Structure formats: C-alpha cells, structure tokens
Amino acid sequence: MNIGLIISLLSSTLRLGTPIALAALGELVTEKSGVVNIGIEGIMIIGAFFSVVATYITNNPVVGVLVGIIVGILFGALHGLLSVYLYAGQIITGIGVTILGYGLTNVGNAIIWGQPGFSVGVSTIPSIIIRVDGNVFSLSPITTLTLFLAILLHFILKYTWIGLRLKSAGEDPEAADVAGINVFRLRTLASIFGGALAGFSGAYLGVDWSGRFISYMSAGRGYIALASVIIGGWTPLATTLISYVFGFFDALQLILAQIYGRQIAPQMFQIIPYIVTSIIFVFFFRKSKPPASIAKPYKRE
C-alpha cells in the first residue's frame, strides 16, 4: 500500500467514524444517567434532513449544523419527558422516533424537492486541507471537535461532580434521590444532551460529509453508535476509539471496492464493517457492565 492509499484510508477513517463517535458520546451520557435511547438513528436522520433544509434556505452550513443540533435537542427532550416523567417504555419510544424520522424525512423530501430519495446539493462545512508528498489529507473541523469532546467528557465523567451525579442516577437512583439529587431532571438533561449530539451527528452527515440529504443516509450508524457505547464499556475514550474502528473498516471496504470492484461484487465489501462490528460486539458484550438501573424508570416512593 503506497503513501497515497494510507493517507486516503486515514482521512476516510476519520470522516466515516465521526458521525458514529458523536452520536455514541451523546448516548453514553444518556445511558450513564440510566436512560437508553435507541432512537438516535431516527434523530440522526431528522437532524441531517433539517440541517440540509436550513442550509438550502440560508446558504450557510453553520446555520444548518445549529438547526440539526436544535432538532436533536427537541427530540432528546421528548424522549426524556416521555421516559422519565411519564414512565413510557424507553425501547418503544426510541423505535417510534426512528420510524418517525424515516417517514418524516421521506415526505419532507418529496414536498420540498419533489423527490423522495434525495435533495439538491447544498453548501458544506469547509475542511482543513493538509498536503503530504503531493497527497491531500482532508480533516473536518467537526472531527477535531469530536476528539476534543471525547477528552472533555472523559475528564468530566471521571473527575467532576457532574460525572458523580450521572453515575449515581444510573446506578442507584433511590440513593441519589435521598442524597438530594433531582434524578428526574438529571435524566431529562442527559437525554437532551444525547439528542443534541445525535442531531449534530446527523447535521455532519448532511452538510459536512455529503452536502445533500439522502434517504436512509444514516445507514444504521445510530445502532453502531449504541454498540460502540457497550463495547467501549461506557467510557468516552474507548467508545470513541471503537467508533473510529468501525470508520476504519468502512473506509477499508471503500478502498477494496475501488481496487477489486471489477473482479468482486461491491456488496461483498460493503458488509465488512458490519460483520466486524458484530464480531467485536459479541466478544465484548459479556464483559461490559452497564449502569445497574439503565432503562428502568425511577418512581419516587
């Protein structure tokens, strides 16, 4: 493998792993508080759609990103209120958000652009371009922000009172309540934070990665993010690393398809990252220890 392919593989790994890492970091905080949101796939696709719509209207991708985050906040708040205050089934709520996301964006695409499959092209977030021996290495500012966020969350969750309160709400909400922690509010805020990063992840897909909205463009990455949290043991740095491992194998299949696509059907390469993730998930699932009260609604006696 020459230097050009190595640089291309590294650049693609960071590009493809970033949306997973963003969504996974948000879900990690949500699950630390005792709430699980499997609807991040739906929030990602809705965030991608509205970020593209906002960019299309304003011709400003930064506005698109902000709109994607706001949409994520709204859906994160909805999930938090339903699951924390109304004791709704968290899995059912998450499935509902995902179904809503797919349906809403398909209908919205048809209404705005007259076609259900994809939107017109829009402006994108400018990338940082680094040239190495005549080869171009492209780095998104959002990727840099994601890596910084992983380090920041590691510090917050391990060394601050915020991390201690999140852990107590997820491990033993009764004891946390007795200690004066408002478990309901904390879990709702954690859900909002998780939704915000899922929306941010979707906005990255729409106005950084592709520059347009494509139906089902999240392609199961929300579920990969959920797996990354589990495999990473509910720790920010390990979760981020696993997210980029998936990005690496996703990038690898693209390069293999370019090289051997004429001899072997491209679909054979496309399944590589999902197979690898499944194998890693099976291997680490039993070793992972989730928060003791995860997905269990807390009812004050």
N, C-alpha and C positions, 0 to 999 in steps of 0.2 A: 504494500500500500504506500503510495507516494505522499509527499507532504500536502499536496492539494486535497487528496481524499481525506487525510487526517483532519485538516482544518475544516473541511466541509462537514465531516462527521461530528466534530466538536461543536461547530456552530449550530448544526441541526439538532444536536442533543439538547443544547440549552434552549433552543426555540421551541422544541416539541415537549420538553419537560416542564417548562414554566407554567402553562395553564393548570397542569396537574398539581404542581407544588403549591400554587396559590390557593386552589380550592382545598387541598389537603391541609394546609396550615390553618385555614379558617375552620374546617371541620374538626381539626384536632382540639382547638379551643372550645368549640361547642361540646364535643364529647367529654372533654375534661370536666365540664360542669355537670355532666350527667344526662345530656340530651344528644340524641343521634338524629341527623338529618340526611336521609338517603335521597332527598330531593335536590341535592346540589347539582346533579346532572340537569335537571329542569331549570334551576336558577342560572346555570351557565348558559344554556341556550337562549333563555329570555334576556339575559344580560347582553349576550352577543347581538341579538336582534335589535334591542333598543339602542345600543351603542352605535350600531350602523345607521339606524334611523336618525339619531341625533346628529351624527357626523354628516349624513346626507343633507340635513336641513341647514346646519351651521357651517359646513365645510371645515370643521375644527375637530380633529380626532381627540384632543384633550377633553373637550366637552362630551364627546362620545364615551370616553372612559368614565368620566364623572357620572354620566347618566346610567351607565352599566352598574356602577357601584351603588347608586341610589336605588335602582331597581332591586339589586341584591339585598339591600338593607330592608326594603319593604317586604320582600318575600321571607327574609330571615325573621323579621318581626312577626309576620303572620304565622310562621311555623312555631315560633316561640310562644306566642299568645295561645295558640290552639293546644299545644302540647303541655305547656307549663301551667297555665291558668284554667284551661277547660279540660285538662286531662285527656286530650284526644290521643289516639294511638299514633305514636311517632312514625312508625313504619308506613301506616296508611296515609298519613298527612304527606310524607315525603313522596310516596308514589303518586298521590294526587297532584303535587306540584310538578312532578316530571311530566305527567300526562298533559297537564295544563300548558306546560312550556312548549311541548311539541305541537299541540293543537293551535295555541295562540300564535306562534310564530309562522306556521304554515298559512293560516288565514290572513295574518297581517302582511305577509309577503305578497299574497295574491291581491290584497286590497291596494297596497302602496305601489307595487311594481308590476302588477298584472300577471305574476307568475308565482307558483307555489314553491319552486325549487331553490331559487337564489335571487339575490338583489343585484343592483348595479354596483359598480366599483365606487369606493369612497376613499378619501384621504386616509393615510395611515401615520402612525407614530414614527418619526424618523429614527433610524437605527444608528448605532455607533459603528463606524466602519474602520477596521484595522487591517492594514495590508502587510502580509508576511510572505516574502520571497515572490511577490507578484500575485499571491493568492489573497482573496478577500475574506476576512473574518467579520461576520455581522453579529452585533450584540444589541439586543433591545434594552432600552433603559428600564423597562418593566422587569426584565430578568435580573438586572442589578438590584432593583428594589426588592424583588422576591428573596434573593440571597441575604440581603441586609435584614429583611423582616424575619427570616428564619433565625438569624443570630439574635436579634432583638427579643423574639418570643422565647428563645432558649433562656436568655437572661431573666426575662420577666417571670416565666413559669417556675424557674428554679430558685431565684434569689429574692423575689419580692412578695409582698403581702397579697398582691393580686393572684399570683400563682397558688399561694397557700389557700386562699379562699375558693378558687376554682376547684382545687383538688379536694377540699373538704366537702364542697357541694356535690361533687361527683362520687366521692367515696362514702360519706355518711351525712346525708342532708339533715337528719334529725339532730345530730350533734352540732352541725353548723348552725342550725336554727337556734338551738339553745345558746350557742355562743354569741348570738346577736347578728348573724349574717342573714340577710334577706335572700334566701335561696331562690325564691320565685323571680325576683328582679335580676339576680346574678345570672340565672339560667337564660332568661329572656335576652339579656345583653349579650351573652355568649352566642346565642342563636343569631342575633343581629350581626355580630362581628363575623360569624361564619358565613352568613348570607352575603355580607358586603364583599368578602374575598371571593366567594363563588361568582358574584356578579362582576367583580374585577377580572376574574379569570375568563369569563365569557366575553367581556369587553376586549381583552387581549386577543382572543380568537378573532373577533370581528374587525377591530381597527388597528391591530398591530401585525398579526400573523397573515391574514388573508386579504384584508381590505374590502371585504364584502361579506354578506350573510349567506350561508348555505344551510339548507335544512339538514338537521341532524349533524351539524358540523362538530359538535362536542364528541361524537363518536364513542360514547361510553367512558370518556375520560373522567366524568364525575364519579363513576363506580371505581375506576382505577385509583382515584384520589382516596376514596373510602378504604380501599385495600392498602394503600400506602400508609395511612394512619395506623392501621392494625400491624402491618409488617414492621413499621418504624417504632412500635412499642409506645405510641402516644408521646413521642419526644420530637421536638421540632427539627433538629438537625438530621436525625435518622430518617424521619418522614420525608424531608426534602431530598435527601440522598436517594431514597427509593423512588421518588417521583422522577428524578433525572435518570435513574437506571432504566425506567420504562422509556423515557425520552431517548436514551441511547439505543435501545433495541428498535424503537420506532424509526430512528434515523438510519440505523443499520439496514433495516429492511428496504428503505427507500434507495439506498446506495446499491444494495444487492439487486434490486429490481432494475436499476439503471444498467448495471453491468451484465446481468444474466437474463433480463426480461424477455429476450427473444428466444432463449432456449427453454425457460421455465415460466409457467403462468404466473403473472404478478401476484395473484391471490395467495399463492403459496408463501410468498414473502410477507404479505400483509398480516398473516396470522401469527408471525413470530413474536411480536411484543406481547400479545395477549396470552400466548402459550407460556412464555417466560414468566409473566406476572402470575399466572395461575399456579405454576410450579413453585415459585417463591412463596406465594400466599399459603399454599398447602403446607409447605415446610415450616413456616414461621407461625402459622395460626395458633397452634397449641402452645407455643412458647410465649405468646403475647398475653399480657394480663390487663384487661380493660378496667376502667373505673368500676367499682363494685356496684354502684347504683345507676349505671348507664341504662337509658331507655326505660327507667322506672319512674313514673310520675310521683312527685312528692306531695303528700296530703298532710297538712298540719292537723295533728290530733286535737 
